[in-house]
Amino acid sequence: MRRLLLALAVIAGPVVAQDSALETVADGLAVSDPEMLMRAALANCIAYDFDTAIARIAAAGWTQDTDDGGLTTLWLDDTYAMINPDEGFCSVQSSVVPMERATYVAGDLMTTTYGGTAFTETDDNGCGVVSTDANVEDYIAISGDGNDPVCEDTGEGGSALTYYSY
């Protein structure tokens, strides 16, 4: 019995540590660094259900607006989170974080969440998607920011990370 409990603790240990690490990242919603704001907002969408993520982000002082279609937009400085629990997506945009850094943030969040090694692929539209070899089903899509995101870096500094939860 003792060996079974020890084996279960060894197996569950990394999962608990990863959840705790992601929740720690999710707590950074009131910092002034745009990259950290982007990271923390998206970490909330990954670590919690979307309704809880909205409540946590708003409680950290982000301005909030919800439209009739269920899309909630929250913003602080140059960082915007658009979350629609009914549609199952969370997109965090920054007008100042370049796509190269956003790709790094996505990889870091995926490995913090699932472990393994992060990798970037190109989807059917030519946009980048970041996943991890420990869980290839979940991913974060990378694009430029704005109402009509583009897949390539425009050199103007904006980026968007979108997490889908089905």
Beta strands, then each sheet from edge to edge (+ up, - down):
strand 1: 63-66
strand 2: 72-76
strand 3: 79-84
strand 4: 89-94
strand 5: 118-122
strand 6: 128-132
strand 7: 135-143
strand 8: 159-164
sheet 1: 1+ 2- 3+ 4- 8+ 7- 6+ 5-
end
